[in-house]
Amino acid sequence: MLLHIAGLWLLSSLDATGKLLVLGGVPVLMVSWFRYTVHVALMTVTVVPRRGRAIWRTTSLRGQLLRGALMIATTVLFFSVLGRLPLAEGTAMNFMAPVFLMALAPWLLHEPSRLHRWLGVLAGFVGMLIVVRPGAQLDPVGVGLGLLTALAFAFFQVATRRLAADDPLTTNYYGGVFGAVSLTLALPWFWRDLPLTGWQWLLLGSTGVTGFLGHWLQITAYSRAPATLLAPFSYLQIVAATTLGWLLFDQLPGRTTALGIGLICLAGLGVALTEGLRARRLENL
């Protein structure tokens, strides 16, 4: 649980760094390129020597490429969202992804439709409406991009589930390589020579480090504890996002917005806990 929570804080640090850089005038695609290339370089140095060619062994190359494309889309969209919305609100909207996933699961994953899942979808939707209500003073483009990000992330989770038979490190490496190669090919179209400070260059490099370490801690956590135990703790990321948003950007959600954020988190948390209890009952039968 501690590894999982530490990974969430690192990934929130990645988000906060991306927001700082985008607000500082660095193009979103440049930030994304650094995030993936440094990530892949670190995995190549630390993981590939131990795994060798086995790191490329997959049950579905097409599935890995699709997941890689969705991973890039999610990253680019979310960094764009953070350039327009406060960190807490942007992260909360991203938590709509599990809600979208619950709604899509009966059709895309052929999972049974259950009442508690639909109640979670309804509660999460109401929470989202509270966050983006008229008078919330949120950028409407940022809100639209936030919903698009959550939908892309839901499809990304579906793609990840379909690759469950692959080694998690293999899936992580494929996603990173796909992102690095794709963005490198597009580099001539979005690269800009900017008068960046030494601090900004350091922040750019750190995106790959925090991304790599955050995902590595998540993988390690899930290798040591059941997913049903760890899933509820994922919603602690909103605490990390709110804290970093306050410390770095002096942004705190208002009471009504905090209510909506809490409702989104409780919707996902309630479904996760119900699923965990149901799985334990089935194991005991």
N, C-alpha and C positions, 0 to 999 in steps of 0.2 A: 504493500500500500504506500509506503514511504517513497519507493522508487517511482511509482506511478505519479504521485503528487509532485515529486521533484521534476519529473519529465514535463508535467503540465505547466509548472512555473517557468521552465526553460522555453517551452513553446510560446508562452505568453510574452516572455522577454523577446523572442524572435518577432512577434507581432508588434510589440512596442518599438523595437528597433526599426522595423519596416515603416512604421508610421512616422518616426522621427526623420528618416531619410526622405520619404515621399514629401513630407511637409517642407523639407529643406531643399526641394527642387530636383531630387534625383528621380529619373523616370522609373516607373513601376517595373518595366521589363529589365532594366539594369539591376535593380535590387533583386529581382527573381533570378537573374543569371548568376549573380554572385552567390545567392543562397544555394543553388543547385550545384554549381561547379566546385565550390569548397566542400560541400557535403560529399560529393562523389570522390573528390581527392582524398578526403579523410577515410572513407570506406575502402578505397583502393589500397591505402597504406595499411589499415588496421585489420580489415576483414578478408580481402581477397587472398593475401599470402597464406592464410590458414585454410580457406575454403577451396582455393584453386579454381579449376574449371567447373566444379560443382556449383559455384555461385550462379552459373547461367542455366542450371537445370530447372526447367519449368514444365508444368503440365499443359500450359497454353500460352504460347508466345503472343498470339493475337490478344488474349486477355490481358497480358502484361502491358502490351502497347496501348490498349484502350485505357487501362488504369493509369498509365503514365500521362496520357493526354488529359485525362480528367484531373490528375494531380496538378499539372501545370495550370489548367483553367482555374482550379480552386485557388491556387497560390496567387496568380495574377489578379483575379477578381477580388480576393480578400485584401490584398495590399491596396487595391484601388478603393475599396470600402473604407479602410482605415485612413485614407487621405481625406475622407469627407465626413466620417462619423467619429464620435468619441470611442475610445478603446472598449469600454464596458458595453455600450450599445451595439457596437460592431460584433463583438464576441457573442453577445446574447442572441443576435440575429443568426449567427452561425450555428447556435444550438437548436435552431429550427431544423437542421439537417436530420437529426434522429427522428423528429416528428414527421418530416417528409418521408423518411425511410419506412416508418411504421405504416404510413398510408400506402406506400408503393409495394411493400413486402408481399402482399397476397398475389400480386400480378408478376413482379419481377423475380422474386425468390420462391414463389409458390408456397409461402408460409401460410398457415391457417389464419383467418381473420378472427380476432378475439375482441370482446367488448372493452376490456381494460385498455387495449391499444388505441381503439377509436376514441375513448374518453381522453386518453393522453394527447391524441391529435387535436381534439377539440379544445382542451385546456391550453395547449401550446399556441394554437391559433389565436385564442382570445388574448393570451399574454403578448403575442406579437402585435395585435391591434392596439393594445394599451401603449406599447413602446412607441409605435409610429403614429399615434393619434394626432389629430389636428391640434396645434398649439405646442407640440413637443419640440418644435424648432429644429427638426432634423432635416438635413439636405435630402429632398425627394429622390435625387439621382443616387445618392448614397444608399438610401433605403431600398431602391429598386435593385441596385447592385448587390446589396446584402441578401435579399431574397434569392437572387440568381446564384450567389455564392453558396447559400445553404442547399439549394436544389442540386447544384453541381457536386457538392460534397456528399449529398445523399446518394447520387449515382456512383460517386467514387467509393463509398462504403459498400454498395452493391457489388461493384467490380472487385473490391478487396475480398469480400466474402466468397465470391466465386473462385478465388485463387487460394482458398484455405488449405489446399493440399500442398502448396509450395512452401518452402522454408521462408519464414518471415524476413530473414536477411536478404534472401534472393529477391523477394518482392520489393523490399526497400531499395535494393541496389538497382533493379530494373527501372523503378520510378525515377530515381536520381539521374541515372544515365540518360534516360529518355528526355528528361527535362533539360539537362546540361547540353546534350547534342542539339536538340531542337532550338533552344534559345541561342546557342552559339551560331547556328546556321542563319538565324535572323539578326545576329549582332550588328551587321553593317547598316541595318535599317533603323535601329533604335539607339545605338551607342552615341553618346554626346560627350565631348570633352568639357568637363565642368571644373571650375576652380574649387575643388573639394579640399577641405582641411584634412589634416592628418587624422583628426578624430573621426571624421566622416568615412575615411578609408578604412579605419579600424572597425567602425560599425558595419560597413559593408562586408568585410571579411568575417565578422562575428555571426552574421546571419547563417552562414553555412555551419559554423561550429555549434550554435545553439540548436539549429535544426537537426544536425546529426546526433548530438548528445540527447536531445529531447526524445527523438524517435528511438534511439538505442535504449534509453531508460524505460520507455514504454514497452518495447519488445521484451526486455529483461523482466519487467514486472509481470507481464502476461505469461512468461515462461515459468514463473514461480507461484502464481496464484490464479484461480479460476476467473474467467472474464466476468461472471455474474457477481463476484465479490468486488471487483475493481470498478465496474461500470458506474455505480453510484458516485464514486469519488471524482469522476470526470467533471462533474458539475462544480467542483471546487475551483475550476479554472476561471469562473466568473469572479471569484474573490481575487485571484491573481491579476486579472485584467482590470478590475476596479481599482485595486491598490496601485498598480503601475500607472493607470490613467490619472490618478490623483497626484502621485509623486512626480511624474514627468510632464504632465500636461495641465495640471490643476483642473481636471474635469471629474466631477462626481455626478452620477445620475440623480435627478430629483426623486421625490417620494413616489409619485405616480409611476414614473419610468422604472424605479426600483421594484415596484409592485409587479409590473409587467415582466421584468427580467426574472423575478422570483417565480412567477407563474410558469414561464417557459421552462425554467430549471426543474420545478416541482413536477411538471408534466412528464419530462423525460425520466426524472428520478423515480417517480411513482411507477412508471412502466418497468424500469430496470429492476426495482425491488420486487414487483409482482412476478416478473419473469424468473427472477432468482428463486423466490419461494416456490413457484410452480415447478421449477427444475429439481429442487431438492425433494419435493413431495414425490415426483416421478421416480427419483433415484431410490427412495425408500420403499416403493411398492414392490 
